[in-house]
Amino acid sequence: MECSEAECQRPAAVELHIPWAENRYVCAAHARVLGRQDGVVADPLPERADDLLESEGQG
């Protein structure tokens, strides 16, 4: 499943529970930004946990 954000082809790693809209599945990068809004709850997808962790050697 791909990120639901326009023009993003990264794999979805998080389900965002948004009180004023439909829940959305987004990549880790979009989850970091969109998950900061008041009331939004970011729920990581267990099968995509590796996408949420930084690889060794990065940073």
C-alpha positions, 0 to 999 in steps of 0.5 A, a space after each residue: 500500500 502506498 502513501 495516500 498523499 498526492 504524488 508520494 510513492 513511498 510505502 505507507 507505514 502509519 495509519 493516521 486517525 484524524 477526527 475531522 476526516 477519514 483515516 489515512 495511510 501515510 509514509 513515515 515522512 508524512 506521518 512526522 509532519 501530519 501527526 503533529 496536528 492537534 487531535 491526530 493519532 499516528 498508529 504505526 503499521 506493525 508490518 512496516 516497522 522497519 520503515 520507521 527505524 533509521 538504518 545503521 550508518 544514517 544520521 
